[in-house]
Amino acid sequence: MNPNVIQTRHVLAVKDLAVSARYFLETLGFTRDFTVDGWEFLSLGNFKVMLGECPDEVPAAETGNHSYFAHVLVEDVDSLFQVYQQRAAQFLFHVRDQPWGLREFGVKTPDGHRMVFGQKLGVD
């Protein structure tokens, strides 16, 4: 039997919760679902994250390719890229067509967590 997955949230350890939450909210356009002592629960549509303050942990930036945590398909990747450019997001790479049939760009957070936003090629 395969379970019916209702929702997922990516759990990220961050050094400074206020700095990271501000980046997700102001730069990446997430909304705050709620907060609990030491945690921020945020959403960008159906893309959910939990930011937990862990000041003594190894920062994601020091984990190399293990710092990639999400690949998010969106309807209009070019428009989202433009919004993130205007908000001075930290880009890994700018929007481009990939040989695997997606148009993508990558961003990173202040802690070095990396994610890719993409759209299937040929979709307007």
ZADREN-345363 format. One record per residue: x, y, z of N, C-alpha, C, O, CB in turn. Coordinates in steps of 0.05 Angstrom, whole numbers, padded with zeros to 5 digits, always signed. Glycine has a CB too. Example, Ala and Ser with C-alpha at 12.3 -4.5 7.8 and 13.67 -1.06 7.14 Angstrom:
residues 2
+00264-00114+00156+00246-00090+00156+00264-00066+00156+00285-00066+00169+00226-00089+00181
+00257-00045+00142+00273-00021+00143+00258+00001+00157+00268+00023+00161+00282-00012+00114
end
This chain:
residues 124
+00017-00024+00000+00000+00000+00000+00018+00025+00000+00037+00027+00015-00019+00000+00024
+00011+00044-00017+00025+00069-00017+00009+00090-00001-00015+00092-00005+00030+00080-00046
+00022+00104+00017+00007+00124+00033-00001+00148+00015+00013+00154-00004+00024+00133+00057
-00022+00160+00023-00030+00185+00010-00017+00208+00025-00026+00216+00046-00062+00188+00010
+00004+00219+00013+00019+00241+00026+00002+00266+00024-00005+00274+00003+00047+00245+00013
-00003+00278+00047-00020+00302+00048-00003+00327+00045-00011+00346+00032-00035+00303+00075
+00021+00327+00058+00038+00351+00057+00066+00343+00067+00068+00325+00083+00026+00375+00073
+00086+00358+00058+00113+00355+00069+00123+00382+00077+00114+00403+00067+00132+00341+00048
+00141+00383+00096+00155+00407+00104+00185+00400+00105+00192+00379+00116+00145+00418+00131
+00201+00417+00094+00230+00413+00095+00239+00426+00122+00232+00449+00128+00245+00426+00071
+00255+00411+00137+00265+00420+00163+00294+00429+00160+00311+00413+00152+00262+00398+00185
+00299+00455+00165+00325+00466+00161+00336+00478+00187+00322+00493+00201+00324+00488+00140
+00360+00471+00194+00374+00483+00217+00387+00509+00208+00401+00509+00188+00396+00463+00229
+00382+00530+00223+00393+00556+00216+00408+00568+00240+00401+00563+00263+00371+00576+00206
+00428+00584+00234+00444+00597+00255+00429+00619+00269+00429+00620+00294+00470+00609+00243
+00416+00637+00254+00402+00660+00265+00374+00659+00254+00369+00666+00230+00416+00687+00258
+00354+00652+00270+00327+00648+00261+00315+00674+00249+00302+00673+00228+00309+00638+00283
+00320+00696+00261+00309+00722+00251+00320+00728+00224+00305+00736+00206+00316+00744+00271
+00346+00725+00219+00358+00731+00193+00347+00712+00172+00339+00721+00150+00389+00728+00195
+00346+00687+00178+00337+00667+00158+00307+00671+00152+00299+00670+00129+00342+00639+00168
+00291+00675+00172+00262+00679+00168+00258+00704+00151+00241+00704+00133+00247+00681+00195
+00272+00725+00157+00269+00750+00141+00276+00745+00112+00262+00755+00094+00287+00772+00153
+00297+00730+00106+00304+00723+00078+00282+00708+00064+00274+00714+00042+00331+00708+00077
+00272+00687+00078+00250+00671+00066+00225+00688+00062+00212+00686+00041+00243+00647+00084
+00219+00705+00081+00194+00722+00079+00197+00744+00059+00180+00747+00041+00187+00733+00106
+00218+00761+00062+00221+00785+00046+00233+00780+00018+00224+00793-00001+00237+00805+00060
+00252+00762+00016+00266+00758-00009+00252+00736-00026+00248+00739-00050+00295+00751-00004
+00246+00713-00013+00235+00691-00028+00204+00691-00028+00192+00674-00042+00245+00665-00016
+00191+00709-00013+00162+00712-00015+00146+00691+00000+00122+00688-00005+00155+00711-00043
+00158+00678+00019+00143+00659+00036+00124+00674+00054+00128+00698+00059+00162+00641+00052
+00104+00661+00065+00087+00672+00086+00091+00656+00111+00099+00633+00110+00057+00672+00077
+00086+00669+00133+00089+00656+00159+00064+00641+00166+00042+00653+00167+00096+00677+00182
+00066+00616+00171+00043+00600+00180+00040+00603+00210+00018+00609+00219+00047+00570+00173
+00061+00600+00225+00061+00605+00253+00090+00602+00264+00107+00592+00250+00042+00585+00268
+00094+00610+00289+00119+00608+00302+00115+00593+00328+00094+00594+00341+00132+00635+00307
+00136+00579+00336+00137+00565+00362+00166+00570+00372+00184+00573+00355+00131+00534+00360
+00170+00572+00397+00196+00579+00408+00219+00565+00393+00222+00541+00394+00197+00570+00438
+00235+00582+00379+00258+00572+00365+00252+00561+00337+00270+00551+00324+00271+00551+00380
+00227+00564+00328+00219+00553+00302+00202+00573+00287+00186+00588+00298+00204+00527+00305
+00205+00573+00260+00188+00588+00242+00177+00568+00222+00192+00552+00210+00204+00611+00227
+00150+00568+00218+00137+00551+00199+00128+00569+00176+00111+00586+00180+00113+00535+00212
+00139+00564+00152+00134+00583+00130+00124+00567+00105+00129+00543+00102+00161+00598+00123
+00111+00582+00087+00100+00570+00063+00103+00588+00039+00101+00613+00041+00071+00563+00066
+00108+00576+00016+00107+00589-00010+00087+00572-00026+00096+00553-00040+00135+00592-00024
+00062+00578-00024+00041+00560-00035+00043+00533-00021+00041+00532+00004+00045+00556-00066
+00047+00511-00036+00049+00485-00024+00077+00477-00016+00082+00455-00007+00038+00464-00043
+00096+00495-00020+00124+00490-00012+00127+00499+00017+00125+00523+00023+00145+00505-00031
+00132+00480+00035+00132+00486+00064+00160+00482+00076+00174+00463+00068+00111+00468+00079
+00168+00499+00094+00193+00496+00108+00189+00501+00138+00171+00516+00146+00215+00515+00097
+00205+00488+00154+00207+00493+00183+00236+00502+00188+00255+00486+00183+00199+00467+00200
+00240+00526+00197+00266+00536+00204+00270+00533+00234+00255+00544+00250+00271+00565+00195
+00291+00518+00242+00296+00515+00270+00323+00527+00277+00343+00522+00264+00297+00485+00278
+00324+00544+00298+00348+00558+00305+00367+00538+00319+00361+00527+00340+00342+00582+00324
+00391+00535+00307+00411+00517+00317+00438+00531+00314+00454+00524+00296+00411+00489+00301
+00444+00550+00332+00468+00566+00328+00494+00552+00330+00515+00562+00320+00468+00588+00349
+00495+00528+00342+00520+00514+00346+00525+00492+00325+00545+00478+00326+00521+00502+00373
+00507+00488+00306+00510+00467+00286+00527+00477+00263+00531+00501+00258+00482+00459+00276
+00537+00457+00247+00553+00463+00223+00534+00477+00203+00513+00466+00198+00566+00437+00211
+00542+00500+00192+00524+00513+00173+00522+00497+00147+00540+00483+00139+00535+00541+00167
+00499+00499+00135+00493+00484+00110+00514+00490+00089+00521+00472+00073+00466+00491+00099
+00525+00514+00088+00545+00522+00068+00570+00504+00069+00584+00502+00049+00553+00551+00072
+00575+00492+00092+00599+00476+00096+00594+00446+00089+00612+00430+00092+00609+00478+00124
+00570+00440+00079+00563+00412+00074+00564+00406+00044+00555+00384+00035+00536+00405+00085
+00574+00424+00028+00577+00419-00001+00550+00413-00014+00530+00427-00009+00596+00396-00006
+00549+00393-00031+00525+00386-00045+00503+00376-00027+00480+00374-00035+00530+00365-00066
+00509+00370-00002+00488+00362+00017+00471+00385+00025+00450+00381+00038+00501+00349+00042
+00479+00409+00018+00463+00433+00025+00439+00437+00006+00422+00453+00012+00480+00458+00025
+00438+00421-00016+00414+00422-00033+00391+00408-00017+00395+00386-00007+00418+00408-00060
+00368+00421-00015+00347+00409+00000+00320+00408-00015+00302+00394-00006+00343+00423+00026
+00317+00423-00037+00292+00422-00051+00294+00429-00080+00312+00445-00089+00273+00442-00038
+00277+00417-00096+00273+00423-00124+00243+00429-00127+00227+00411-00122+00283+00400-00143
+00236+00453-00135+00209+00462-00134+00200+00469-00163+00211+00486-00175+00205+00487-00116
+00179+00455-00172+00168+00461-00198+00147+00483-00195+00129+00481-00178+00156+00436-00212
+00148+00503-00212+00130+00526-00211+00118+00530-00239+00127+00518-00258+00144+00552-00201
+00097+00546-00241+00084+00551-00266+00098+00571-00284+00097+00569-00308+00056+00560-00261
+00111+00591-00273+00124+00612-00289+00151+00618-00277+00155+00638-00262+00106+00638-00290
+00171+00602-00283+00197+00604-00272+00211+00631-00279+00226+00642-00263+00215+00581-00281
+00206+00641-00303+00219+00666-00311+00209+00690-00295+00224+00707-00287+00213+00671-00341
+00183+00690-00289+00172+00712-00273+00182+00710-00244+00189+00731-00232+00141+00711-00273
+00183+00686-00233+00194+00683-00206+00223+00692-00205+00232+00705-00186+00191+00654-00197
+00239+00684-00225+00267+00693-00227+00269+00723-00226+00285+00734-00212+00280+00681-00252
+00252+00737-00242+00253+00766-00243+00246+00778-00215+00258+00797-00207+00233+00776-00264
+00226+00767-00202+00219+00777-00175+00242+00773-00156+00249+00791-00141+00194+00761-00164
+00255+00750-00157+00278+00745-00139+00301+00763-00146+00316+00771-00128+00286+00715-00141
+00305+00769-00172+00326+00788-00179+00321+00815-00167+00339+00828-00156+00328+00791-00210
+00296+00824-00168+00289+00850-00157+00292+00851-00127+00298+00872-00115+00260+00857-00164
+00289+00828-00114+00292+00827-00085+00320+00819-00076+00325+00814-00052+00272+00806-00074
+00338+00819-00095+00367+00813-00089+00371+00786-00076+00386+00783-00057+00378+00834-00071
+00358+00765-00087+00363+00738-00078+00392+00730-00084+00404+00741-00102+00343+00718-00091
+00402+00711-00069+00429+00701-00073+00427+00678-00093+00418+00656-00085+00443+00692-00046
+00436+00682-00117+00433+00661-00138+00457+00643-00139+00480+00651-00136+00429+00674-00165
+00451+00617-00144+00471+00597-00150+00477+00598-00180+00500+00597-00189+00463+00569-00141
+00455+00600-00196+00457+00604-00225+00431+00616-00234+00410+00613-00222+00462+00576-00239
+00433+00631-00256+00410+00645-00267+00393+00626-00284+00401+00604-00291+00419+00669-00284
+00369+00635-00290+00350+00618-00305+00361+00609-00331+00372+00625-00347+00323+00633-00309
+00358+00583-00337+00369+00572-00362+00355+00545-00368+00345+00532-00350+00400+00568-00360
+00355+00538-00393+00344+00513-00402+00365+00491-00395+00389+00494-00399+00337+00513-00432
+00354+00468-00385+00372+00446-00378+00367+00423-00397+00345+00420-00408+00367+00437-00348
+00387+00406-00401+00384+00383-00420+00363+00362-00410+00356+00345-00426+00410+00370-00424
+00355+00364-00385+00335+00344-00375+00306+00354-00378+00288+00344-00366+00341+00338-00346
+00303+00375-00395+00276+00384-00402+00263+00404-00383+00238+00407-00383+00259+00360-00404
+00279+00417-00367+00269+00437-00348+00283+00464-00353+00306+00464-00361+00272+00428-00319
+00269+00485-00347+00281+00512-00346+00284+00518-00316+00264+00517-00302+00264+00534-00361
+00308+00524-00306+00313+00526-00278+00331+00549-00270+00346+00560-00287+00325+00500-00268
+00329+00556-00244+00349+00574-00232+00353+00564-00203+00335+00551-00192+00341+00604-00233
+00376+00571-00191+00381+00563-00164+00387+00586-00146+00398+00606-00154+00405+00544-00164
+00378+00584-00121+00383+00604-00101+00394+00591-00076+00392+00566-00072+00357+00620-00094
+00406+00607-00059+00416+00597-00033+00407+00617-00012+00400+00640-00017+00447+00595-00033
+00405+00606+00013+00397+00622+00036+00421+00633+00050+00444+00626+00044+00380+00605+00055
+00417+00650+00070+00440+00661+00085+00457+00639+00098+00480+00643+00103+00430+00680+00106
+00444+00616+00105+00459+00594+00117+00472+00576+00097+00488+00559+00104+00441+00578+00135
+00466+00580+00071+00478+00563+00050+00460+00540+00041+00469+00524+00026+00504+00553+00059
+00435+00539+00051+00417+00518+00040+00412+00526+00011+00408+00549+00004+00390+00517+00056
+00412+00506-00007+00408+00511-00035+00383+00497-00045+00376+00475-00037+00433+00501-00051
+00369+00512-00063+00345+00501-00076+00343+00510-00104+00354+00530-00112+00319+00509-00060
+00329+00494-00120+00326+00499-00149+00296+00502-00154+00280+00487-00145+00338+00477-00166
+00289+00523-00170+00262+00527-00179+00262+00521-00209+00280+00530-00223+00252+00556-00173
+00242+00507-00219+00242+00499-00247+00214+00497-00258+00194+00498-00244+00256+00474-00251
+00213+00495-00284+00189+00492-00300+00195+00474-00323+00216+00475-00335+00178+00520-00309
+00176+00457-00330+00180+00439-00353+00182+00456-00378+00166+00475-00382+00156+00419-00356
+00201+00450-00395+00204+00464-00421+00180+00459-00438+00168+00438-00438+00230+00456-00435
+00172+00480-00453+00149+00478-00471+00123+00485-00457+00102+00483-00469+00147+00451-00482
+00124+00493-00432+00100+00500-00417+00100+00531-00415+00119+00542-00404+00099+00487-00388
+00080+00544-00424+00078+00573-00424+00065+00582-00398+00062+00606-00394+00063+00584-00448
end
